[in-house]
Amino acid sequence: MSTMNISLPDTLKSFVDEQVSQRGYGTSSEYVRELIRKDQDRLQLRNLLLAGAASAPAAHADASYFEDLRDRVRKAGKPAAKA
């Protein structure tokens, strides 16, 4: 694992220390890694949303579409029947 040193103003350092203590992180590095992972997830979601917005609609999203979608979700959530 690589290391990186960062400099923070006292107010940010205090904030990080407080978050580490209150939220159960072992070290400030764990906290920062979690922030970076969340930012990566946010950027990935943003890119997916932008790609979806730029794509052509696949189907008309009417009441029937959403009911079919609900049915598929309900069926996917049920355990498979034993034969």
HTML snippet that shows the backbone in 3Dmol.js (N, CA, C, O; Angstrom):
<script src="https://3Dmol.org/build/3Dmol-min.js"></script>
<div id="view" style="width:600px;height:400px;position:relative"></div>
<script>
const pdb = `
ATOM      1  N   MET A   1       0.845  -1.170   0.000  1.00  0.00           N
ATOM      2  CA  MET A   1       0.000   0.000   0.000  1.00  0.00           C
ATOM      3  C   MET A   1       0.894   1.238   0.000  1.00  0.00           C
ATOM      4  O   MET A   1       1.878   1.304   0.736  1.00  0.00           O
ATOM      5  N   SER A   2       0.553   2.188  -0.807  1.00  0.00           N
ATOM      6  CA  SER A   2       1.296   3.441  -0.886  1.00  0.00           C
ATOM      7  C   SER A   2       0.857   4.372   0.229  1.00  0.00           C
ATOM      8  O   SER A   2      -0.226   4.220   0.794  1.00  0.00           O
ATOM      9  N   THR A   3       1.708   5.331   0.537  1.00  0.00           N
ATOM     10  CA  THR A   3       1.345   6.325   1.543  1.00  0.00           C
ATOM     11  C   THR A   3       1.254   7.694   0.896  1.00  0.00           C
ATOM     12  O   THR A   3       1.845   7.953  -0.153  1.00  0.00           O
ATOM     13  N   MET A   4       0.491   8.570   1.556  1.00  0.00           N
ATOM     14  CA  MET A   4       0.329   9.932   1.088  1.00  0.00           C
ATOM     15  C   MET A   4       0.227  10.812   2.327  1.00  0.00           C
ATOM     16  O   MET A   4      -0.542  10.514   3.241  1.00  0.00           O
ATOM     17  N   ASN A   5       0.970  11.857   2.359  1.00  0.00           N
ATOM     18  CA  ASN A   5       0.888  12.804   3.468  1.00  0.00           C
ATOM     19  C   ASN A   5       0.083  14.013   3.019  1.00  0.00           C
ATOM     20  O   ASN A   5       0.275  14.536   1.922  1.00  0.00           O
ATOM     21  N   ILE A   6      -0.816  14.444   3.884  1.00  0.00           N
ATOM     22  CA  ILE A   6      -1.596  15.637   3.567  1.00  0.00           C
ATOM     23  C   ILE A   6      -1.490  16.621   4.727  1.00  0.00           C
ATOM     24  O   ILE A   6      -1.304  16.226   5.878  1.00  0.00           O
ATOM     25  N   SER A   7      -1.609  17.883   4.413  1.00  0.00           N
ATOM     26  CA  SER A   7      -1.602  18.931   5.427  1.00  0.00           C
ATOM     27  C   SER A   7      -3.009  19.490   5.544  1.00  0.00           C
ATOM     28  O   SER A   7      -3.656  19.791   4.541  1.00  0.00           O
ATOM     29  N   LEU A   8      -3.475  19.626   6.785  1.00  0.00           N
ATOM     30  CA  LEU A   8      -4.812  20.151   7.035  1.00  0.00           C
ATOM     31  C   LEU A   8      -4.729  21.311   8.015  1.00  0.00           C
ATOM     32  O   LEU A   8      -3.889  21.312   8.915  1.00  0.00           O
ATOM     33  N   PRO A   9      -5.597  22.292   7.842  1.00  0.00           N
ATOM     34  CA  PRO A   9      -5.704  23.322   8.875  1.00  0.00           C
ATOM     35  C   PRO A   9      -6.193  22.665  10.174  1.00  0.00           C
ATOM     36  O   PRO A   9      -6.804  21.597  10.151  1.00  0.00           O
ATOM     37  N   ASP A  10      -5.919  23.313  11.283  1.00  0.00           N
ATOM     38  CA  ASP A  10      -6.295  22.739  12.581  1.00  0.00           C
ATOM     39  C   ASP A  10      -7.780  22.401  12.670  1.00  0.00           C
ATOM     40  O   ASP A  10      -8.148  21.390  13.269  1.00  0.00           O
ATOM     41  N   THR A  11      -8.635  23.235  12.081  1.00  0.00           N
ATOM     42  CA  THR A  11     -10.075  22.976  12.165  1.00  0.00           C
ATOM     43  C   THR A  11     -10.450  21.684  11.434  1.00  0.00           C
ATOM     44  O   THR A  11     -11.278  20.917  11.925  1.00  0.00           O
ATOM     45  N   LEU A  12      -9.852  21.439  10.273  1.00  0.00           N
ATOM     46  CA  LEU A  12     -10.140  20.194   9.545  1.00  0.00           C
ATOM     47  C   LEU A  12      -9.544  18.992  10.261  1.00  0.00           C
ATOM     48  O   LEU A  12     -10.174  17.936  10.316  1.00  0.00           O
ATOM     49  N   LYS A  13      -8.359  19.130  10.801  1.00  0.00           N
ATOM     50  CA  LYS A  13      -7.729  18.032  11.559  1.00  0.00           C
ATOM     51  C   LYS A  13      -8.598  17.655  12.750  1.00  0.00           C
ATOM     52  O   LYS A  13      -8.785  16.473  13.035  1.00  0.00           O
ATOM     53  N   SER A  14      -9.127  18.654  13.445  1.00  0.00           N
ATOM     54  CA  SER A  14     -10.021  18.384  14.579  1.00  0.00           C
ATOM     55  C   SER A  14     -11.287  17.677  14.113  1.00  0.00           C
ATOM     56  O   SER A  14     -11.772  16.754  14.767  1.00  0.00           O
ATOM     57  N   PHE A  15     -11.810  18.117  12.986  1.00  0.00           N
ATOM     58  CA  PHE A  15     -13.010  17.483  12.445  1.00  0.00           C
ATOM     59  C   PHE A  15     -12.744  16.011  12.118  1.00  0.00           C
ATOM     60  O   PHE A  15     -13.542  15.145  12.477  1.00  0.00           O
ATOM     61  N   VAL A  16     -11.640  15.727  11.447  1.00  0.00           N
ATOM     62  CA  VAL A  16     -11.286  14.350  11.100  1.00  0.00           C
ATOM     63  C   VAL A  16     -11.126  13.517  12.372  1.00  0.00           C
ATOM     64  O   VAL A  16     -11.651  12.407  12.457  1.00  0.00           O
ATOM     65  N   ASP A  17     -10.415  14.039  13.342  1.00  0.00           N
ATOM     66  CA  ASP A  17     -10.220  13.313  14.602  1.00  0.00           C
ATOM     67  C   ASP A  17     -11.550  13.010  15.283  1.00  0.00           C
ATOM     68  O   ASP A  17     -11.741  11.929  15.839  1.00  0.00           O
ATOM     69  N   GLU A  18     -12.457  13.965  15.235  1.00  0.00           N
ATOM     70  CA  GLU A  18     -13.775  13.783  15.831  1.00  0.00           C
ATOM     71  C   GLU A  18     -14.557  12.694  15.095  1.00  0.00           C
ATOM     72  O   GLU A  18     -15.199  11.854  15.727  1.00  0.00           O
ATOM     73  N   GLN A  19     -14.503  12.707  13.766  1.00  0.00           N
ATOM     74  CA  GLN A  19     -15.208  11.693  12.976  1.00  0.00           C
ATOM     75  C   GLN A  19     -14.642  10.303  13.242  1.00  0.00           C
ATOM     76  O   GLN A  19     -15.393   9.335  13.362  1.00  0.00           O
ATOM     77  N   VAL A  20     -13.339  10.209  13.332  1.00  0.00           N
ATOM     78  CA  VAL A  20     -12.683   8.920  13.609  1.00  0.00           C
ATOM     79  C   VAL A  20     -13.171   8.386  14.945  1.00  0.00           C
ATOM     80  O   VAL A  20     -13.500   7.206  15.067  1.00  0.00           O
ATOM     81  N   SER A  21     -13.217   9.244  15.932  1.00  0.00           N
ATOM     82  CA  SER A  21     -13.626   8.846  17.274  1.00  0.00           C
ATOM     83  C   SER A  21     -15.112   8.476  17.327  1.00  0.00           C
ATOM     84  O   SER A  21     -15.474   7.436  17.879  1.00  0.00           O
ATOM     85  N   GLN A  22     -15.959   9.313  16.761  1.00  0.00           N
ATOM     86  CA  GLN A  22     -17.408   9.128  16.866  1.00  0.00           C
ATOM     87  C   GLN A  22     -17.951   8.030  15.965  1.00  0.00           C
ATOM     88  O   GLN A  22     -18.952   7.394  16.296  1.00  0.00           O
ATOM     89  N   ARG A  23     -17.306   7.805  14.840  1.00  0.00           N
ATOM     90  CA  ARG A  23     -17.870   6.877  13.862  1.00  0.00           C
ATOM     91  C   ARG A  23     -17.170   5.527  13.829  1.00  0.00           C
ATOM     92  O   ARG A  23     -17.462   4.695  12.969  1.00  0.00           O
ATOM     93  N   GLY A  24     -16.252   5.305  14.753  1.00  0.00           N
ATOM     94  CA  GLY A  24     -15.663   3.982  14.907  1.00  0.00           C
ATOM     95  C   GLY A  24     -14.543   3.633  13.952  1.00  0.00           C
ATOM     96  O   GLY A  24     -14.242   2.454  13.772  1.00  0.00           O
ATOM     97  N   TYR A  25     -13.926   4.605  13.344  1.00  0.00           N
ATOM     98  CA  TYR A  25     -12.776   4.317  12.491  1.00  0.00           C
ATOM     99  C   TYR A  25     -11.560   4.092  13.390  1.00  0.00           C
ATOM    100  O   TYR A  25     -11.449   4.705  14.451  1.00  0.00           O
ATOM    101  N   GLY A  26     -10.659   3.222  12.970  1.00  0.00           N
ATOM    102  CA  GLY A  26      -9.456   2.967  13.742  1.00  0.00           C
ATOM    103  C   GLY A  26      -8.427   4.065  13.601  1.00  0.00           C
ATOM    104  O   GLY A  26      -7.702   4.385  14.543  1.00  0.00           O
ATOM    105  N   THR A  27      -8.372   4.640  12.408  1.00  0.00           N
ATOM    106  CA  THR A  27      -7.378   5.684  12.134  1.00  0.00           C
ATOM    107  C   THR A  27      -7.970   6.722  11.198  1.00  0.00           C
ATOM    108  O   THR A  27      -9.010   6.504  10.577  1.00  0.00           O
ATOM    109  N   SER A  28      -7.293   7.849  11.111  1.00  0.00           N
ATOM    110  CA  SER A  28      -7.733   8.876  10.165  1.00  0.00           C
ATOM    111  C   SER A  28      -7.588   8.376   8.733  1.00  0.00           C
ATOM    112  O   SER A  28      -8.343   8.796   7.856  1.00  0.00           O
ATOM    113  N   SER A  29      -6.636   7.491   8.485  1.00  0.00           N
ATOM    114  CA  SER A  29      -6.474   6.933   7.137  1.00  0.00           C
ATOM    115  C   SER A  29      -7.698   6.135   6.724  1.00  0.00           C
ATOM    116  O   SER A  29      -8.125   6.214   5.571  1.00  0.00           O
ATOM    117  N   GLU A  30      -8.280   5.357   7.654  1.00  0.00           N
ATOM    118  CA  GLU A  30      -9.495   4.600   7.336  1.00  0.00           C
ATOM    119  C   GLU A  30     -10.626   5.547   6.965  1.00  0.00           C
ATOM    120  O   GLU A  30     -11.381   5.289   6.028  1.00  0.00           O
ATOM    121  N   TYR A  31     -10.739   6.640   7.701  1.00  0.00           N
ATOM    122  CA  TYR A  31     -11.780   7.628   7.420  1.00  0.00           C
ATOM    123  C   TYR A  31     -11.590   8.240   6.036  1.00  0.00           C
ATOM    124  O   TYR A  31     -12.548   8.342   5.270  1.00  0.00           O
ATOM    125  N   VAL A  32     -10.386   8.641   5.715  1.00  0.00           N
ATOM    126  CA  VAL A  32     -10.107   9.254   4.419  1.00  0.00           C
ATOM    127  C   VAL A  32     -10.333   8.249   3.291  1.00  0.00           C
ATOM    128  O   VAL A  32     -10.880   8.609   2.249  1.00  0.00           O
ATOM    129  N   ARG A  33      -9.920   6.994   3.485  1.00  0.00           N
ATOM    130  CA  ARG A  33     -10.161   5.964   2.455  1.00  0.00           C
ATOM    131  C   ARG A  33     -11.653   5.802   2.201  1.00  0.00           C
ATOM    132  O   ARG A  33     -12.081   5.669   1.055  1.00  0.00           O
ATOM    133  N   GLU A  34     -12.454   5.811   3.284  1.00  0.00           N
ATOM    134  CA  GLU A  34     -13.903   5.689   3.128  1.00  0.00           C
ATOM    135  C   GLU A  34     -14.473   6.875   2.352  1.00  0.00           C
ATOM    136  O   GLU A  34     -15.341   6.695   1.498  1.00  0.00           O
ATOM    137  N   LEU A  35     -13.993   8.081   2.639  1.00  0.00           N
ATOM    138  CA  LEU A  35     -14.448   9.260   1.893  1.00  0.00           C
ATOM    139  C   LEU A  35     -14.110   9.138   0.413  1.00  0.00           C
ATOM    140  O   LEU A  35     -14.920   9.482  -0.448  1.00  0.00           O
ATOM    141  N   ILE A  36     -12.923   8.651   0.127  1.00  0.00           N
ATOM    142  CA  ILE A  36     -12.506   8.495  -1.273  1.00  0.00           C
ATOM    143  C   ILE A  36     -13.362   7.452  -1.976  1.00  0.00           C
ATOM    144  O   ILE A  36     -13.776   7.656  -3.117  1.00  0.00           O
ATOM    145  N   ARG A  37     -13.631   6.328  -1.300  1.00  0.00           N
ATOM    146  CA  ARG A  37     -14.487   5.280  -1.895  1.00  0.00           C
ATOM    147  C   ARG A  37     -15.882   5.829  -2.186  1.00  0.00           C
ATOM    148  O   ARG A  37     -16.452   5.569  -3.246  1.00  0.00           O
ATOM    149  N   LYS A  38     -16.423   6.588  -1.240  1.00  0.00           N
ATOM    150  CA  LYS A  38     -17.756   7.164  -1.451  1.00  0.00           C
ATOM    151  C   LYS A  38     -17.743   8.143  -2.621  1.00  0.00           C
ATOM    152  O   LYS A  38     -18.701   8.199  -3.392  1.00  0.00           O
ATOM    153  N   ASP A  39     -16.676   8.904  -2.757  1.00  0.00           N
ATOM    154  CA  ASP A  39     -16.581   9.833  -3.875  1.00  0.00           C
ATOM    155  C   ASP A  39     -16.465   9.074  -5.194  1.00  0.00           C
ATOM    156  O   ASP A  39     -17.039   9.492  -6.200  1.00  0.00           O
ATOM    157  N   GLN A  40     -15.733   7.972  -5.199  1.00  0.00           N
ATOM    158  CA  GLN A  40     -15.647   7.140  -6.406  1.00  0.00           C
ATOM    159  C   GLN A  40     -17.026   6.608  -6.772  1.00  0.00           C
ATOM    160  O   GLN A  40     -17.413   6.634  -7.940  1.00  0.00           O
ATOM    161  N   ASP A  41     -17.774   6.121  -5.772  1.00  0.00           N
ATOM    162  CA  ASP A  41     -19.126   5.624  -6.026  1.00  0.00           C
ATOM    163  C   ASP A  41     -20.023   6.730  -6.573  1.00  0.00           C
ATOM    164  O   ASP A  41     -20.802   6.504  -7.499  1.00  0.00           O
ATOM    165  N   ARG A  42     -19.910   7.920  -5.999  1.00  0.00           N
ATOM    166  CA  ARG A  42     -20.715   9.060  -6.449  1.00  0.00           C
ATOM    167  C   ARG A  42     -20.400   9.402  -7.901  1.00  0.00           C
ATOM    168  O   ARG A  42     -21.307   9.659  -8.693  1.00  0.00           O
ATOM    169  N   LEU A  43     -19.117   9.406  -8.249  1.00  0.00           N
ATOM    170  CA  LEU A  43     -18.727   9.713  -9.631  1.00  0.00           C
ATOM    171  C   LEU A  43     -19.203   8.630 -10.596  1.00  0.00           C
ATOM    172  O   LEU A  43     -19.629   8.929 -11.711  1.00  0.00           O
ATOM    173  N   GLN A  44     -19.128   7.371 -10.163  1.00  0.00           N
ATOM    174  CA  GLN A  44     -19.611   6.287 -11.020  1.00  0.00           C
ATOM    175  C   GLN A  44     -21.111   6.423 -11.250  1.00  0.00           C
ATOM    176  O   GLN A  44     -21.583   6.275 -12.377  1.00  0.00           O
ATOM    177  N   LEU A  45     -21.857   6.701 -10.196  1.00  0.00           N
ATOM    178  CA  LEU A  45     -23.302   6.889 -10.343  1.00  0.00           C
ATOM    179  C   LEU A  45     -23.604   8.076 -11.248  1.00  0.00           C
ATOM    180  O   LEU A  45     -24.488   7.999 -12.101  1.00  0.00           O
ATOM    181  N   ARG A  46     -22.877   9.165 -11.067  1.00  0.00           N
ATOM    182  CA  ARG A  46     -23.073  10.349 -11.915  1.00  0.00           C
ATOM    183  C   ARG A  46     -22.844  10.008 -13.385  1.00  0.00           C
ATOM    184  O   ARG A  46     -23.624  10.409 -14.249  1.00  0.00           O
ATOM    185  N   ASN A  47     -21.782   9.273 -13.662  1.00  0.00           N
ATOM    186  CA  ASN A  47     -21.488   8.886 -15.046  1.00  0.00           C
ATOM    187  C   ASN A  47     -22.580   7.984 -15.621  1.00  0.00           C
ATOM    188  O   ASN A  47     -22.960   8.126 -16.784  1.00  0.00           O
ATOM    189  N   LEU A  48     -23.080   7.059 -14.805  1.00  0.00           N
ATOM    190  CA  LEU A  48     -24.171   6.196 -15.264  1.00  0.00           C
ATOM    191  C   LEU A  48     -25.434   7.009 -15.549  1.00  0.00           C
ATOM    192  O   LEU A  48     -26.117   6.781 -16.547  1.00  0.00           O
ATOM    193  N   LEU A  49     -25.733   7.955 -14.662  1.00  0.00           N
ATOM    194  CA  LEU A  49     -26.917   8.802 -14.877  1.00  0.00           C
ATOM    195  C   LEU A  49     -26.773   9.653 -16.131  1.00  0.00           C
ATOM    196  O   LEU A  49     -27.725   9.801 -16.898  1.00  0.00           O
ATOM    197  N   LEU A  50     -25.586  10.212 -16.340  1.00  0.00           N
ATOM    198  CA  LEU A  50     -25.363  11.015 -17.548  1.00  0.00           C
ATOM    199  C   LEU A  50     -25.462  10.157 -18.801  1.00  0.00           C
ATOM    200  O   LEU A  50     -26.029  10.587 -19.806  1.00  0.00           O
ATOM    201  N   ALA A  51     -24.912   8.941 -18.747  1.00  0.00           N
ATOM    202  CA  ALA A  51     -25.001   8.039 -19.901  1.00  0.00           C
ATOM    203  C   ALA A  51     -26.454   7.675 -20.167  1.00  0.00           C
ATOM    204  O   ALA A  51     -26.884   7.621 -21.320  1.00  0.00           O
ATOM    205  N   GLY A  52     -27.204   7.428 -19.110  1.00  0.00           N
ATOM    206  CA  GLY A  52     -28.623   7.107 -19.278  1.00  0.00           C
ATOM    207  C   GLY A  52     -29.411   8.272 -19.841  1.00  0.00           C
ATOM    208  O   GLY A  52     -30.281   8.091 -20.693  1.00  0.00           O
ATOM    209  N   ALA A  53     -29.106   9.470 -19.364  1.00  0.00           N
ATOM    210  CA  ALA A  53     -29.812  10.651 -19.853  1.00  0.00           C
ATOM    211  C   ALA A  53     -29.490  10.925 -21.318  1.00  0.00           C
ATOM    212  O   ALA A  53     -30.326  11.459 -22.046  1.00  0.00           O
ATOM    213  N   ALA A  54     -28.286  10.563 -21.755  1.00  0.00           N
ATOM    214  CA  ALA A  54     -27.882  10.809 -23.140  1.00  0.00           C
ATOM    215  C   ALA A  54     -28.375   9.724 -24.093  1.00  0.00           C
ATOM    216  O   ALA A  54     -28.360   9.916 -25.309  1.00  0.00           O
ATOM    217  N   SER A  55     -28.807   8.598 -23.558  1.00  0.00           N
ATOM    218  CA  SER A  55     -29.231   7.499 -24.427  1.00  0.00           C
ATOM    219  C   SER A  55     -30.689   7.671 -24.849  1.00  0.00           C
ATOM    220  O   SER A  55     -31.466   8.388 -24.219  1.00  0.00           O
ATOM    221  N   ALA A  56     -31.017   7.001 -25.912  1.00  0.00           N
ATOM    222  CA  ALA A  56     -32.396   7.037 -26.413  1.00  0.00           C
ATOM    223  C   ALA A  56     -33.284   6.205 -25.491  1.00  0.00           C
ATOM    224  O   ALA A  56     -32.842   5.193 -24.946  1.00  0.00           O
ATOM    225  N   PRO A  57     -34.527   6.628 -25.320  1.00  0.00           N
ATOM    226  CA  PRO A  57     -35.439   5.839 -24.476  1.00  0.00           C
ATOM    227  C   PRO A  57     -35.638   4.444 -25.063  1.00  0.00           C
ATOM    228  O   PRO A  57     -35.776   4.281 -26.275  1.00  0.00           O
ATOM    229  N   ALA A  58     -35.649   3.452 -24.194  1.00  0.00           N
ATOM    230  CA  ALA A  58     -35.823   2.074 -24.654  1.00  0.00           C
ATOM    231  C   ALA A  58     -37.294   1.692 -24.739  1.00  0.00           C
ATOM    232  O   ALA A  58     -37.688   0.909 -25.603  1.00  0.00           O
ATOM    233  N   ALA A  59     -38.096   2.240 -23.850  1.00  0.00           N
ATOM    234  CA  ALA A  59     -39.523   1.912 -23.843  1.00  0.00           C
ATOM    235  C   ALA A  59     -40.280   3.077 -23.216  1.00  0.00           C
ATOM    236  O   ALA A  59     -39.722   3.868 -22.456  1.00  0.00           O
ATOM    237  N   HIS A  60     -41.556   3.162 -23.552  1.00  0.00           N
ATOM    238  CA  HIS A  60     -42.408   4.187 -22.975  1.00  0.00           C
ATOM    239  C   HIS A  60     -42.660   3.832 -21.513  1.00  0.00           C
ATOM    240  O   HIS A  60     -43.114   2.724 -21.224  1.00  0.00           O
ATOM    241  N   ALA A  61     -42.378   4.737 -20.594  1.00  0.00           N
ATOM    242  CA  ALA A  61     -42.534   4.475 -19.160  1.00  0.00           C
ATOM    243  C   ALA A  61     -43.911   4.931 -18.699  1.00  0.00           C
ATOM    244  O   ALA A  61     -44.070   6.024 -18.155  1.00  0.00           O
ATOM    245  N   ASP A  62     -44.907   4.073 -18.927  1.00  0.00           N
ATOM    246  CA  ASP A  62     -46.261   4.368 -18.492  1.00  0.00           C
ATOM    247  C   ASP A  62     -46.603   3.497 -17.280  1.00  0.00           C
ATOM    248  O   ASP A  62     -45.731   2.802 -16.757  1.00  0.00           O
ATOM    249  N   ALA A  63     -47.837   3.526 -16.838  1.00  0.00           N
ATOM    250  CA  ALA A  63     -48.257   2.766 -15.661  1.00  0.00           C
ATOM    251  C   ALA A  63     -48.019   1.270 -15.859  1.00  0.00           C
ATOM    252  O   ALA A  63     -47.632   0.576 -14.919  1.00  0.00           O
ATOM    253  N   SER A  64     -48.240   0.782 -17.042  1.00  0.00           N
ATOM    254  CA  SER A  64     -48.040  -0.638 -17.344  1.00  0.00           C
ATOM    255  C   SER A  64     -46.567  -1.018 -17.206  1.00  0.00           C
ATOM    256  O   SER A  64     -46.241  -2.082 -16.680  1.00  0.00           O
ATOM    257  N   TYR A  65     -45.698  -0.162 -17.671  1.00  0.00           N
ATOM    258  CA  TYR A  65     -44.259  -0.411 -17.559  1.00  0.00           C
ATOM    259  C   TYR A  65     -43.860  -0.562 -16.099  1.00  0.00           C
ATOM    260  O   TYR A  65     -43.146  -1.498 -15.738  1.00  0.00           O
ATOM    261  N   PHE A  66     -44.326   0.371 -15.252  1.00  0.00           N
ATOM    262  CA  PHE A  66     -43.939   0.330 -13.846  1.00  0.00           C
ATOM    263  C   PHE A  66     -44.564  -0.859 -13.118  1.00  0.00           C
ATOM    264  O   PHE A  66     -43.940  -1.419 -12.217  1.00  0.00           O
ATOM    265  N   GLU A  67     -45.767  -1.251 -13.485  1.00  0.00           N
ATOM    266  CA  GLU A  67     -46.383  -2.427 -12.866  1.00  0.00           C
ATOM    267  C   GLU A  67     -45.603  -3.687 -13.232  1.00  0.00           C
ATOM    268  O   GLU A  67     -45.379  -4.546 -12.379  1.00  0.00           O
ATOM    269  N   ASP A  68     -45.188  -3.803 -14.490  1.00  0.00           N
ATOM    270  CA  ASP A  68     -44.363  -4.934 -14.919  1.00  0.00           C
ATOM    271  C   ASP A  68     -43.037  -4.939 -14.154  1.00  0.00           C
ATOM    272  O   ASP A  68     -42.555  -5.996 -13.745  1.00  0.00           O
ATOM    273  N   LEU A  69     -42.465  -3.777 -13.968  1.00  0.00           N
ATOM    274  CA  LEU A  69     -41.211  -3.666 -13.226  1.00  0.00           C
ATOM    275  C   LEU A  69     -41.409  -4.114 -11.777  1.00  0.00           C
ATOM    276  O   LEU A  69     -40.570  -4.839 -11.241  1.00  0.00           O
ATOM    277  N   ARG A  70     -42.493  -3.701 -11.141  1.00  0.00           N
ATOM    278  CA  ARG A  70     -42.794  -4.133  -9.769  1.00  0.00           C
ATOM    279  C   ARG A  70     -42.956  -5.649  -9.702  1.00  0.00           C
ATOM    280  O   ARG A  70     -42.453  -6.281  -8.773  1.00  0.00           O
ATOM    281  N   ASP A  71     -43.647  -6.235 -10.671  1.00  0.00           N
ATOM    282  CA  ASP A  71     -43.834  -7.681 -10.698  1.00  0.00           C
ATOM    283  C   ASP A  71     -42.496  -8.410 -10.790  1.00  0.00           C
ATOM    284  O   ASP A  71     -42.270  -9.399 -10.091  1.00  0.00           O
ATOM    285  N   ARG A  72     -41.605  -7.912 -11.662  1.00  0.00           N
ATOM    286  CA  ARG A  72     -40.289  -8.548 -11.799  1.00  0.00           C
ATOM    287  C   ARG A  72     -39.493  -8.445 -10.512  1.00  0.00           C
ATOM    288  O   ARG A  72     -38.792  -9.390 -10.149  1.00  0.00           O
ATOM    289  N   VAL A  73     -39.581  -7.315  -9.810  1.00  0.00           N
ATOM    290  CA  VAL A  73     -38.868  -7.148  -8.541  1.00  0.00           C
ATOM    291  C   VAL A  73     -39.447  -8.088  -7.490  1.00  0.00           C
ATOM    292  O   VAL A  73     -38.698  -8.712  -6.738  1.00  0.00           O
ATOM    293  N   ARG A  74     -40.761  -8.193  -7.431  1.00  0.00           N
ATOM    294  CA  ARG A  74     -41.402  -9.103  -6.466  1.00  0.00           C
ATOM    295  C   ARG A  74     -40.966 -10.542  -6.722  1.00  0.00           C
ATOM    296  O   ARG A  74     -40.633 -11.268  -5.785  1.00  0.00           O
ATOM    297  N   LYS A  75     -40.968 -10.954  -7.985  1.00  0.00           N
ATOM    298  CA  LYS A  75     -40.572 -12.327  -8.327  1.00  0.00           C
ATOM    299  C   LYS A  75     -39.100 -12.567  -8.027  1.00  0.00           C
ATOM    300  O   LYS A  75     -38.732 -13.654  -7.583  1.00  0.00           O
ATOM    301  N   ALA A  76     -38.272 -11.591  -8.257  1.00  0.00           N
ATOM    302  CA  ALA A  76     -36.838 -11.741  -7.983  1.00  0.00           C
ATOM    303  C   ALA A  76     -36.569 -11.855  -6.489  1.00  0.00           C
ATOM    304  O   ALA A  76     -35.582 -12.468  -6.081  1.00  0.00           O
ATOM    305  N   GLY A  77     -37.437 -11.270  -5.672  1.00  0.00           N
ATOM    306  CA  GLY A  77     -37.239 -11.300  -4.224  1.00  0.00           C
ATOM    307  C   GLY A  77     -37.733 -12.554  -3.553  1.00  0.00           C
ATOM    308  O   GLY A  77     -37.397 -12.813  -2.397  1.00  0.00           O
ATOM    309  N   LYS A  78     -38.537 -13.350  -4.266  1.00  0.00           N
ATOM    310  CA  LYS A  78     -39.072 -14.572  -3.694  1.00  0.00           C
ATOM    311  C   LYS A  78     -38.068 -15.699  -3.827  1.00  0.00           C
ATOM    312  O   LYS A  78     -37.366 -15.791  -4.834  1.00  0.00           O
ATOM    313  N   PRO A  79     -37.992 -16.578  -2.798  1.00  0.00           N
ATOM    314  CA  PRO A  79     -37.103 -17.752  -2.923  1.00  0.00           C
ATOM    315  C   PRO A  79     -37.606 -18.690  -4.018  1.00  0.00           C
ATOM    316  O   PRO A  79     -38.810 -18.787  -4.252  1.00  0.00           O
ATOM    317  N   ALA A  80     -36.709 -19.358  -4.666  1.00  0.00           N
ATOM    318  CA  ALA A  80     -37.076 -20.276  -5.742  1.00  0.00           C
ATOM    319  C   ALA A  80     -37.874 -21.441  -5.172  1.00  0.00           C
ATOM    320  O   ALA A  80     -37.583 -21.936  -4.083  1.00  0.00           O
ATOM    321  N   ALA A  81     -38.889 -21.873  -5.924  1.00  0.00           N
ATOM    322  CA  ALA A  81     -39.713 -23.008  -5.512  1.00  0.00           C
ATOM    323  C   ALA A  81     -38.921 -24.300  -5.643  1.00  0.00           C
ATOM    324  O   ALA A  81     -38.206 -24.512  -6.622  1.00  0.00           O
ATOM    325  N   LYS A  82     -39.062 -25.153  -4.646  1.00  0.00           N
ATOM    326  CA  LYS A  82     -38.350 -26.449  -4.691  1.00  0.00           C
ATOM    327  C   LYS A  82     -39.160 -27.454  -5.477  1.00  0.00           C
ATOM    328  O   LYS A  82     -40.381 -27.532  -5.339  1.00  0.00           O
ATOM    329  N   ALA A  83     -38.478 -28.217  -6.295  1.00  0.00           N
ATOM    330  CA  ALA A  83     -39.171 -29.187  -7.150  1.00  0.00           C
ATOM    331  C   ALA A  83     -39.304 -30.513  -6.463  1.00  0.00           C
ATOM    332  O   ALA A  83     -39.861 -31.451  -7.032  1.00  0.00           O
TER     333      ALA A  83
END
`;
const viewer = $3Dmol.createViewer("view");
viewer.addModel(pdb, "pdb");
viewer.setStyle({}, {cartoon: {color: "spectrum"}});
viewer.zoomTo();
viewer.render();
</script>
